[in-house]
Amino acid sequence: MATRLILTKPKTDRAATVEYLSGLVPAGFTGICEKIPDVDMAIAVALGRGEKIICITGSFFTVSEAMIALGVDPY
């Protein structure tokens, strides 16, 4: 089970805001939940903590931006 969530938003007007996403986190979640305004910064924060596992989920837009931030060609 996750102990930390980082909520973020890709660069598209159709994406949900981090405020909206935070309202969807189950009330029983006892971990840390952070709101970071963009995907690049969210990846940098996660990597800066030395996390061994980072699970990236969301739309193709979110995953594509994350791949670019990680130096992986999404195309």
PDB file of N, CA, C and O in Angstrom:
ATOM      1  N   MET A   1       0.838  -1.176   0.000  1.00  0.00           N
ATOM      2  CA  MET A   1       0.000   0.000   0.000  1.00  0.00           C
ATOM      3  C   MET A   1       0.886   1.245   0.000  1.00  0.00           C
ATOM      4  O   MET A   1       1.959   1.259   0.603  1.00  0.00           O
ATOM      5  N   ALA A   2       0.431   2.262  -0.670  1.00  0.00           N
ATOM      6  CA  ALA A   2       1.184   3.515  -0.745  1.00  0.00           C
ATOM      7  C   ALA A   2       1.214   4.216   0.611  1.00  0.00           C
ATOM      8  O   ALA A   2       0.241   4.194   1.365  1.00  0.00           O
ATOM      9  N   THR A   3       2.343   4.829   0.896  1.00  0.00           N
ATOM     10  CA  THR A   3       2.467   5.625   2.117  1.00  0.00           C
ATOM     11  C   THR A   3       2.521   7.114   1.802  1.00  0.00           C
ATOM     12  O   THR A   3       2.449   7.953   2.701  1.00  0.00           O
ATOM     13  N   ARG A   4       2.649   7.433   0.515  1.00  0.00           N
ATOM     14  CA  ARG A   4       2.721   8.829   0.099  1.00  0.00           C
ATOM     15  C   ARG A   4       2.075   8.965  -1.271  1.00  0.00           C
ATOM     16  O   ARG A   4       2.310   8.147  -2.161  1.00  0.00           O
ATOM     17  N   LEU A   5       1.265   9.996  -1.435  1.00  0.00           N
ATOM     18  CA  LEU A   5       0.678  10.327  -2.729  1.00  0.00           C
ATOM     19  C   LEU A   5       1.161  11.709  -3.127  1.00  0.00           C
ATOM     20  O   LEU A   5       1.217  12.622  -2.303  1.00  0.00           O
ATOM     21  N   ILE A   6       1.508  11.853  -4.395  1.00  0.00           N
ATOM     22  CA  ILE A   6       1.799  13.175  -4.940  1.00  0.00           C
ATOM     23  C   ILE A   6       0.764  13.416  -6.028  1.00  0.00           C
ATOM     24  O   ILE A   6       0.756  12.739  -7.056  1.00  0.00           O
ATOM     25  N   LEU A   7      -0.092  14.372  -5.794  1.00  0.00           N
ATOM     26  CA  LEU A   7      -1.128  14.725  -6.762  1.00  0.00           C
ATOM     27  C   LEU A   7      -0.599  15.852  -7.630  1.00  0.00           C
ATOM     28  O   LEU A   7      -0.038  16.824  -7.123  1.00  0.00           O
ATOM     29  N   THR A   8      -0.780  15.722  -8.939  1.00  0.00           N
ATOM     30  CA  THR A   8      -0.253  16.718  -9.863  1.00  0.00           C
ATOM     31  C   THR A   8      -1.176  16.858 -11.059  1.00  0.00           C
ATOM     32  O   THR A   8      -2.164  16.133 -11.175  1.00  0.00           O
ATOM     33  N   LYS A   9      -0.860  17.779 -11.939  1.00  0.00           N
ATOM     34  CA  LYS A   9      -1.719  18.061 -13.095  1.00  0.00           C
ATOM     35  C   LYS A   9      -0.855  18.240 -14.337  1.00  0.00           C
ATOM     36  O   LYS A   9       0.096  19.022 -14.321  1.00  0.00           O
ATOM     37  N   PRO A  10      -1.176  17.520 -15.418  1.00  0.00           N
ATOM     38  CA  PRO A  10      -0.438  17.731 -16.664  1.00  0.00           C
ATOM     39  C   PRO A  10      -0.831  19.060 -17.312  1.00  0.00           C
ATOM     40  O   PRO A  10      -1.791  19.715 -16.905  1.00  0.00           O
ATOM     41  N   LYS A  11      -0.068  19.431 -18.322  1.00  0.00           N
ATOM     42  CA  LYS A  11      -0.288  20.712 -19.005  1.00  0.00           C
ATOM     43  C   LYS A  11      -1.401  20.601 -20.047  1.00  0.00           C
ATOM     44  O   LYS A  11      -1.148  20.701 -21.248  1.00  0.00           O
ATOM     45  N   THR A  12      -2.603  20.398 -19.591  1.00  0.00           N
ATOM     46  CA  THR A  12      -3.765  20.386 -20.467  1.00  0.00           C
ATOM     47  C   THR A  12      -4.945  20.959 -19.687  1.00  0.00           C
ATOM     48  O   THR A  12      -5.115  20.681 -18.500  1.00  0.00           O
ATOM     49  N   ASP A  13      -5.741  21.746 -20.360  1.00  0.00           N
ATOM     50  CA  ASP A  13      -6.882  22.387 -19.696  1.00  0.00           C
ATOM     51  C   ASP A  13      -7.940  21.391 -19.244  1.00  0.00           C
ATOM     52  O   ASP A  13      -8.730  21.690 -18.349  1.00  0.00           O
ATOM     53  N   ARG A  14      -7.961  20.225 -19.848  1.00  0.00           N
ATOM     54  CA  ARG A  14      -8.992  19.238 -19.528  1.00  0.00           C
ATOM     55  C   ARG A  14      -8.680  18.419 -18.281  1.00  0.00           C
ATOM     56  O   ARG A  14      -9.541  17.685 -17.796  1.00  0.00           O
ATOM     57  N   ALA A  15      -7.472  18.531 -17.761  1.00  0.00           N
ATOM     58  CA  ALA A  15      -7.070  17.728 -16.599  1.00  0.00           C
ATOM     59  C   ALA A  15      -7.729  18.236 -15.320  1.00  0.00           C
ATOM     60  O   ALA A  15      -8.006  19.427 -15.175  1.00  0.00           O
ATOM     61  N   ALA A  16      -7.969  17.322 -14.413  1.00  0.00           N
ATOM     62  CA  ALA A  16      -8.513  17.686 -13.103  1.00  0.00           C
ATOM     63  C   ALA A  16      -7.463  18.460 -12.312  1.00  0.00           C
ATOM     64  O   ALA A  16      -6.264  18.221 -12.456  1.00  0.00           O
ATOM     65  N   THR A  17      -7.918  19.373 -11.489  1.00  0.00           N
ATOM     66  CA  THR A  17      -7.000  20.136 -10.640  1.00  0.00           C
ATOM     67  C   THR A  17      -6.534  19.266  -9.477  1.00  0.00           C
ATOM     68  O   THR A  17      -7.178  18.275  -9.132  1.00  0.00           O
ATOM     69  N   VAL A  18      -5.417  19.644  -8.882  1.00  0.00           N
ATOM     70  CA  VAL A  18      -4.933  18.888  -7.722  1.00  0.00           C
ATOM     71  C   VAL A  18      -5.898  19.028  -6.548  1.00  0.00           C
ATOM     72  O   VAL A  18      -6.004  18.124  -5.720  1.00  0.00           O
ATOM     73  N   GLU A  19      -6.595  20.148  -6.475  1.00  0.00           N
ATOM     74  CA  GLU A  19      -7.586  20.330  -5.411  1.00  0.00           C
ATOM     75  C   GLU A  19      -8.730  19.325  -5.572  1.00  0.00           C
ATOM     76  O   GLU A  19      -9.186  18.728  -4.597  1.00  0.00           O
ATOM     77  N   TYR A  20      -9.185  19.149  -6.813  1.00  0.00           N
ATOM     78  CA  TYR A  20     -10.249  18.183  -7.076  1.00  0.00           C
ATOM     79  C   TYR A  20      -9.767  16.767  -6.742  1.00  0.00           C
ATOM     80  O   TYR A  20     -10.475  16.003  -6.086  1.00  0.00           O
ATOM     81  N   LEU A  21      -8.562  16.427  -7.197  1.00  0.00           N
ATOM     82  CA  LEU A  21      -8.019  15.094  -6.935  1.00  0.00           C
ATOM     83  C   LEU A  21      -7.881  14.828  -5.442  1.00  0.00           C
ATOM     84  O   LEU A  21      -8.124  13.710  -4.987  1.00  0.00           O
ATOM     85  N   SER A  22      -7.493  15.841  -4.680  1.00  0.00           N
ATOM     86  CA  SER A  22      -7.326  15.631  -3.239  1.00  0.00           C
ATOM     87  C   SER A  22      -8.653  15.269  -2.576  1.00  0.00           C
ATOM     88  O   SER A  22      -8.672  14.577  -1.559  1.00  0.00           O
ATOM     89  N   GLY A  23      -9.750  15.733  -3.146  1.00  0.00           N
ATOM     90  CA  GLY A  23     -11.064  15.376  -2.624  1.00  0.00           C
ATOM     91  C   GLY A  23     -11.444  13.932  -2.901  1.00  0.00           C
ATOM     92  O   GLY A  23     -12.393  13.418  -2.308  1.00  0.00           O
ATOM     93  N   LEU A  24     -10.721  13.272  -3.792  1.00  0.00           N
ATOM     94  CA  LEU A  24     -10.997  11.875  -4.135  1.00  0.00           C
ATOM     95  C   LEU A  24     -10.169  10.877  -3.326  1.00  0.00           C
ATOM     96  O   LEU A  24     -10.400   9.670  -3.393  1.00  0.00           O
ATOM     97  N   VAL A  25      -9.210  11.386  -2.566  1.00  0.00           N
ATOM     98  CA  VAL A  25      -8.383  10.497  -1.737  1.00  0.00           C
ATOM     99  C   VAL A  25      -9.278   9.923  -0.637  1.00  0.00           C
ATOM    100  O   VAL A  25      -9.946  10.675   0.072  1.00  0.00           O
ATOM    101  N   PRO A  26      -9.295   8.603  -0.492  1.00  0.00           N
ATOM    102  CA  PRO A  26     -10.163   7.993   0.523  1.00  0.00           C
ATOM    103  C   PRO A  26      -9.887   8.532   1.927  1.00  0.00           C
ATOM    104  O   PRO A  26      -8.739   8.782   2.294  1.00  0.00           O
ATOM    105  N   ALA A  27     -10.937   8.704   2.689  1.00  0.00           N
ATOM    106  CA  ALA A  27     -10.821   9.234   4.052  1.00  0.00           C
ATOM    107  C   ALA A  27      -9.924   8.353   4.920  1.00  0.00           C
ATOM    108  O   ALA A  27      -9.301   8.846   5.860  1.00  0.00           O
ATOM    109  N   GLY A  28      -9.853   7.074   4.620  1.00  0.00           N
ATOM    110  CA  GLY A  28      -9.045   6.154   5.411  1.00  0.00           C
ATOM    111  C   GLY A  28      -7.560   6.162   5.079  1.00  0.00           C
ATOM    112  O   GLY A  28      -6.781   5.468   5.732  1.00  0.00           O
ATOM    113  N   PHE A  29      -7.151   6.941   4.066  1.00  0.00           N
ATOM    114  CA  PHE A  29      -5.729   6.992   3.708  1.00  0.00           C
ATOM    115  C   PHE A  29      -4.970   7.690   4.826  1.00  0.00           C
ATOM    116  O   PHE A  29      -5.268   8.834   5.167  1.00  0.00           O
ATOM    117  N   THR A  30      -3.995   7.002   5.391  1.00  0.00           N
ATOM    118  CA  THR A  30      -3.266   7.549   6.539  1.00  0.00           C
ATOM    119  C   THR A  30      -1.870   8.044   6.178  1.00  0.00           C
ATOM    120  O   THR A  30      -1.128   8.497   7.049  1.00  0.00           O
ATOM    121  N   GLY A  31      -1.510   7.963   4.902  1.00  0.00           N
ATOM    122  CA  GLY A  31      -0.188   8.412   4.478  1.00  0.00           C
ATOM    123  C   GLY A  31      -0.140   9.911   4.234  1.00  0.00           C
ATOM    124  O   GLY A  31      -1.057  10.650   4.595  1.00  0.00           O
ATOM    125  N   ILE A  32       0.933  10.333   3.623  1.00  0.00           N
ATOM    126  CA  ILE A  32       1.147  11.741   3.296  1.00  0.00           C
ATOM    127  C   ILE A  32       0.594  12.005   1.904  1.00  0.00           C
ATOM    128  O   ILE A  32       0.829  11.226   0.981  1.00  0.00           O
ATOM    129  N   CYS A  33      -0.134  13.093   1.753  1.00  0.00           N
ATOM    130  CA  CYS A  33      -0.701  13.474   0.460  1.00  0.00           C
ATOM    131  C   CYS A  33      -0.240  14.893   0.141  1.00  0.00           C
ATOM    132  O   CYS A  33      -0.573  15.843   0.849  1.00  0.00           O
ATOM    133  N   GLU A  34       0.532  15.017  -0.937  1.00  0.00           N
ATOM    134  CA  GLU A  34       1.060  16.319  -1.338  1.00  0.00           C
ATOM    135  C   GLU A  34       0.415  16.775  -2.635  1.00  0.00           C
ATOM    136  O   GLU A  34       0.066  15.955  -3.484  1.00  0.00           O
ATOM    137  N   LYS A  35       0.260  18.072  -2.785  1.00  0.00           N
ATOM    138  CA  LYS A  35      -0.244  18.666  -4.025  1.00  0.00           C
ATOM    139  C   LYS A  35       0.904  19.428  -4.669  1.00  0.00           C
ATOM    140  O   LYS A  35       1.417  20.391  -4.100  1.00  0.00           O
ATOM    141  N   ILE A  36       1.304  18.991  -5.860  1.00  0.00           N
ATOM    142  CA  ILE A  36       2.396  19.638  -6.587  1.00  0.00           C
ATOM    143  C   ILE A  36       1.839  20.050  -7.944  1.00  0.00           C
ATOM    144  O   ILE A  36       1.292  19.213  -8.662  1.00  0.00           O
ATOM    145  N   PRO A  37       1.970  21.332  -8.310  1.00  0.00           N
ATOM    146  CA  PRO A  37       1.242  21.882  -9.451  1.00  0.00           C
ATOM    147  C   PRO A  37       1.577  21.345 -10.835  1.00  0.00           C
ATOM    148  O   PRO A  37       0.744  21.455 -11.735  1.00  0.00           O
ATOM    149  N   ASP A  38       2.757  20.771 -11.050  1.00  0.00           N
ATOM    150  CA  ASP A  38       3.030  20.242 -12.385  1.00  0.00           C
ATOM    151  C   ASP A  38       3.827  18.947 -12.313  1.00  0.00           C
ATOM    152  O   ASP A  38       4.486  18.654 -11.315  1.00  0.00           O
ATOM    153  N   VAL A  39       3.751  18.187 -13.389  1.00  0.00           N
ATOM    154  CA  VAL A  39       4.332  16.845 -13.436  1.00  0.00           C
ATOM    155  C   VAL A  39       5.852  16.886 -13.286  1.00  0.00           C
ATOM    156  O   VAL A  39       6.417  16.080 -12.546  1.00  0.00           O
ATOM    157  N   ASP A  40       6.524  17.814 -13.979  1.00  0.00           N
ATOM    158  CA  ASP A  40       7.990  17.896 -13.881  1.00  0.00           C
ATOM    159  C   ASP A  40       8.441  18.062 -12.434  1.00  0.00           C
ATOM    160  O   ASP A  40       9.362  17.386 -11.977  1.00  0.00           O
ATOM    161  N   MET A  41       7.785  18.965 -11.727  1.00  0.00           N
ATOM    162  CA  MET A  41       8.148  19.220 -10.338  1.00  0.00           C
ATOM    163  C   MET A  41       7.822  18.006  -9.462  1.00  0.00           C
ATOM    164  O   MET A  41       8.580  17.677  -8.549  1.00  0.00           O
ATOM    165  N   ALA A  42       6.706  17.350  -9.736  1.00  0.00           N
ATOM    166  CA  ALA A  42       6.321  16.166  -8.963  1.00  0.00           C
ATOM    167  C   ALA A  42       7.359  15.053  -9.118  1.00  0.00           C
ATOM    168  O   ALA A  42       7.715  14.391  -8.143  1.00  0.00           O
ATOM    169  N   ILE A  43       7.837  14.851 -10.336  1.00  0.00           N
ATOM    170  CA  ILE A  43       8.870  13.837 -10.581  1.00  0.00           C
ATOM    171  C   ILE A  43      10.154  14.217  -9.848  1.00  0.00           C
ATOM    172  O   ILE A  43      10.782  13.371  -9.210  1.00  0.00           O
ATOM    173  N   ALA A  44      10.542  15.481  -9.937  1.00  0.00           N
ATOM    174  CA  ALA A  44      11.760  15.940  -9.263  1.00  0.00           C
ATOM    175  C   ALA A  44      11.666  15.737  -7.752  1.00  0.00           C
ATOM    176  O   ALA A  44      12.637  15.322  -7.120  1.00  0.00           O
ATOM    177  N   VAL A  45      10.516  16.025  -7.179  1.00  0.00           N
ATOM    178  CA  VAL A  45      10.324  15.848  -5.736  1.00  0.00           C
ATOM    179  C   VAL A  45      10.440  14.368  -5.368  1.00  0.00           C
ATOM    180  O   VAL A  45      11.130  14.020  -4.410  1.00  0.00           O
ATOM    181  N   ALA A  46       9.770  13.501  -6.124  1.00  0.00           N
ATOM    182  CA  ALA A  46       9.818  12.062  -5.831  1.00  0.00           C
ATOM    183  C   ALA A  46      11.239  11.521  -5.961  1.00  0.00           C
ATOM    184  O   ALA A  46      11.697  10.773  -5.098  1.00  0.00           O
ATOM    185  N   LEU A  47      11.935  11.892  -7.028  1.00  0.00           N
ATOM    186  CA  LEU A  47      13.307  11.418  -7.225  1.00  0.00           C
ATOM    187  C   LEU A  47      14.249  11.993  -6.177  1.00  0.00           C
ATOM    188  O   LEU A  47      15.184  11.319  -5.745  1.00  0.00           O
ATOM    189  N   GLY A  48      14.012  13.223  -5.768  1.00  0.00           N
ATOM    190  CA  GLY A  48      14.858  13.871  -4.772  1.00  0.00           C
ATOM    191  C   GLY A  48      14.793  13.210  -3.408  1.00  0.00           C
ATOM    192  O   GLY A  48      15.698  13.378  -2.590  1.00  0.00           O
ATOM    193  N   ARG A  49      13.750  12.476  -3.162  1.00  0.00           N
ATOM    194  CA  ARG A  49      13.605  11.768  -1.884  1.00  0.00           C
ATOM    195  C   ARG A  49      14.300  10.413  -1.903  1.00  0.00           C
ATOM    196  O   ARG A  49      14.395   9.743  -0.874  1.00  0.00           O
ATOM    197  N   GLY A  50      14.778  10.015  -3.061  1.00  0.00           N
ATOM    198  CA  GLY A  50      15.444   8.723  -3.160  1.00  0.00           C
ATOM    199  C   GLY A  50      14.484   7.546  -3.086  1.00  0.00           C
ATOM    200  O   GLY A  50      14.859   6.452  -2.666  1.00  0.00           O
ATOM    201  N   GLU A  51      13.250   7.780  -3.494  1.00  0.00           N
ATOM    202  CA  GLU A  51      12.257   6.697  -3.480  1.00  0.00           C
ATOM    203  C   GLU A  51      12.744   5.543  -4.352  1.00  0.00           C
ATOM    204  O   GLU A  51      13.308   5.767  -5.423  1.00  0.00           O
ATOM    205  N   LYS A  52      12.531   4.322  -3.899  1.00  0.00           N
ATOM    206  CA  LYS A  52      12.928   3.153  -4.675  1.00  0.00           C
ATOM    207  C   LYS A  52      11.879   2.788  -5.711  1.00  0.00           C
ATOM    208  O   LYS A  52      12.206   2.255  -6.771  1.00  0.00           O
ATOM    209  N   ILE A  53      10.627   3.070  -5.409  1.00  0.00           N
ATOM    210  CA  ILE A  53       9.537   2.765  -6.334  1.00  0.00           C
ATOM    211  C   ILE A  53       8.679   4.012  -6.496  1.00  0.00           C
ATOM    212  O   ILE A  53       8.249   4.624  -5.518  1.00  0.00           O
ATOM    213  N   ILE A  54       8.441   4.374  -7.751  1.00  0.00           N
ATOM    214  CA  ILE A  54       7.540   5.480  -8.066  1.00  0.00           C
ATOM    215  C   ILE A  54       6.509   4.931  -9.043  1.00  0.00           C
ATOM    216  O   ILE A  54       6.867   4.453 -10.119  1.00  0.00           O
ATOM    217  N   CYS A  55       5.249   4.994  -8.681  1.00  0.00           N
ATOM    218  CA  CYS A  55       4.166   4.519  -9.533  1.00  0.00           C
ATOM    219  C   CYS A  55       3.458   5.743 -10.114  1.00  0.00           C
ATOM    220  O   CYS A  55       2.892   6.552  -9.379  1.00  0.00           O
ATOM    221  N   ILE A  56       3.497   5.866 -11.423  1.00  0.00           N
ATOM    222  CA  ILE A  56       2.892   7.017 -12.096  1.00  0.00           C
ATOM    223  C   ILE A  56       1.618   6.546 -12.778  1.00  0.00           C
ATOM    224  O   ILE A  56       1.644   5.631 -13.602  1.00  0.00           O
ATOM    225  N   THR A  57       0.505   7.179 -12.430  1.00  0.00           N
ATOM    226  CA  THR A  57      -0.770   6.823 -13.038  1.00  0.00           C
ATOM    227  C   THR A  57      -1.462   8.082 -13.528  1.00  0.00           C
ATOM    228  O   THR A  57      -1.106   9.194 -13.139  1.00  0.00           O
ATOM    229  N   GLY A  58      -2.435   7.895 -14.368  1.00  0.00           N
ATOM    230  CA  GLY A  58      -3.201   9.032 -14.866  1.00  0.00           C
ATOM    231  C   GLY A  58      -3.423   8.910 -16.355  1.00  0.00           C
ATOM    232  O   GLY A  58      -3.378   7.819 -16.923  1.00  0.00           O
ATOM    233  N   SER A  59      -3.658  10.028 -16.966  1.00  0.00           N
ATOM    234  CA  SER A  59      -3.931  10.067 -18.399  1.00  0.00           C
ATOM    235  C   SER A  59      -2.650   9.857 -19.201  1.00  0.00           C
ATOM    236  O   SER A  59      -1.548   9.846 -18.653  1.00  0.00           O
ATOM    237  N   PHE A  60      -2.820   9.692 -20.505  1.00  0.00           N
ATOM    238  CA  PHE A  60      -1.655   9.623 -21.387  1.00  0.00           C
ATOM    239  C   PHE A  60      -0.838  10.911 -21.287  1.00  0.00           C
ATOM    240  O   PHE A  60       0.387  10.879 -21.411  1.00  0.00           O
ATOM    241  N   PHE A  61      -1.499  12.031 -21.066  1.00  0.00           N
ATOM    242  CA  PHE A  61      -0.801  13.311 -20.925  1.00  0.00           C
ATOM    243  C   PHE A  61       0.126  13.282 -19.709  1.00  0.00           C
ATOM    244  O   PHE A  61       1.288  13.679 -19.793  1.00  0.00           O
ATOM    245  N   THR A  62      -0.398  12.813 -18.589  1.00  0.00           N
ATOM    246  CA  THR A  62       0.396  12.740 -17.358  1.00  0.00           C
ATOM    247  C   THR A  62       1.583  11.805 -17.531  1.00  0.00           C
ATOM    248  O   THR A  62       2.716  12.160 -17.206  1.00  0.00           O
ATOM    249  N   VAL A  63       1.321  10.623 -18.040  1.00  0.00           N
ATOM    250  CA  VAL A  63       2.383   9.625 -18.195  1.00  0.00           C
ATOM    251  C   VAL A  63       3.425  10.098 -19.205  1.00  0.00           C
ATOM    252  O   VAL A  63       4.620   9.891 -18.996  1.00  0.00           O
ATOM    253  N   SER A  64       2.993  10.727 -20.292  1.00  0.00           N
ATOM    254  CA  SER A  64       3.921  11.243 -21.295  1.00  0.00           C
ATOM    255  C   SER A  64       4.829  12.315 -20.699  1.00  0.00           C
ATOM    256  O   SER A  64       6.039  12.293 -20.921  1.00  0.00           O
ATOM    257  N   GLU A  65       4.256  13.254 -19.942  1.00  0.00           N
ATOM    258  CA  GLU A  65       5.070  14.291 -19.303  1.00  0.00           C
ATOM    259  C   GLU A  65       6.047  13.681 -18.303  1.00  0.00           C
ATOM    260  O   GLU A  65       7.187  14.131 -18.188  1.00  0.00           O
ATOM    261  N   ALA A  66       5.601  12.662 -17.585  1.00  0.00           N
ATOM    262  CA  ALA A  66       6.481  11.991 -16.620  1.00  0.00           C
ATOM    263  C   ALA A  66       7.631  11.293 -17.338  1.00  0.00           C
ATOM    264  O   ALA A  66       8.776  11.359 -16.891  1.00  0.00           O
ATOM    265  N   MET A  67       7.331  10.629 -18.444  1.00  0.00           N
ATOM    266  CA  MET A  67       8.384   9.952 -19.205  1.00  0.00           C
ATOM    267  C   MET A  67       9.424  10.952 -19.695  1.00  0.00           C
ATOM    268  O   MET A  67      10.624  10.691 -19.621  1.00  0.00           O
ATOM    269  N   ILE A  68       8.966  12.090 -20.192  1.00  0.00           N
ATOM    270  CA  ILE A  68       9.894  13.125 -20.659  1.00  0.00           C
ATOM    271  C   ILE A  68      10.750  13.622 -19.496  1.00  0.00           C
ATOM    272  O   ILE A  68      11.960  13.796 -19.645  1.00  0.00           O
ATOM    273  N   ALA A  69      10.131  13.852 -18.342  1.00  0.00           N
ATOM    274  CA  ALA A  69      10.873  14.308 -17.163  1.00  0.00           C
ATOM    275  C   ALA A  69      11.917  13.281 -16.729  1.00  0.00           C
ATOM    276  O   ALA A  69      12.952  13.638 -16.166  1.00  0.00           O
ATOM    277  N   LEU A  70      11.641  12.013 -16.994  1.00  0.00           N
ATOM    278  CA  LEU A  70      12.570  10.938 -16.634  1.00  0.00           C
ATOM    279  C   LEU A  70      13.584  10.639 -17.737  1.00  0.00           C
ATOM    280  O   LEU A  70      14.437   9.764 -17.581  1.00  0.00           O
ATOM    281  N   GLY A  71      13.490  11.368 -18.853  1.00  0.00           N
ATOM    282  CA  GLY A  71      14.436  11.166 -19.948  1.00  0.00           C
ATOM    283  C   GLY A  71      14.098   9.998 -20.844  1.00  0.00           C
ATOM    284  O   GLY A  71      14.968   9.471 -21.537  1.00  0.00           O
ATOM    285  N   VAL A  72      12.824   9.580 -20.838  1.00  0.00           N
ATOM    286  CA  VAL A  72      12.370   8.466 -21.675  1.00  0.00           C
ATOM    287  C   VAL A  72      11.533   9.040 -22.808  1.00  0.00           C
ATOM    288  O   VAL A  72      10.641   9.854 -22.568  1.00  0.00           O
ATOM    289  N   ASP A  73      11.809   8.628 -24.035  1.00  0.00           N
ATOM    290  CA  ASP A  73      11.056   9.112 -25.188  1.00  0.00           C
ATOM    291  C   ASP A  73       9.689   8.434 -25.226  1.00  0.00           C
ATOM    292  O   ASP A  73       9.619   7.220 -25.418  1.00  0.00           O
ATOM    293  N   PRO A  74       8.599   9.185 -25.048  1.00  0.00           N
ATOM    294  CA  PRO A  74       7.274   8.565 -25.029  1.00  0.00           C
ATOM    295  C   PRO A  74       6.738   8.221 -26.413  1.00  0.00           C
ATOM    296  O   PRO A  74       5.645   7.669 -26.538  1.00  0.00           O
ATOM    297  N   TYR A  75       7.497   8.541 -27.442  1.00  0.00           N
ATOM    298  CA  TYR A  75       7.011   8.301 -28.803  1.00  0.00           C
ATOM    299  C   TYR A  75       7.790   7.195 -29.392  1.00  0.00           C
ATOM    300  O   TYR A  75       7.554   6.817 -30.539  1.00  0.00           O
TER     301      TYR A  75
END
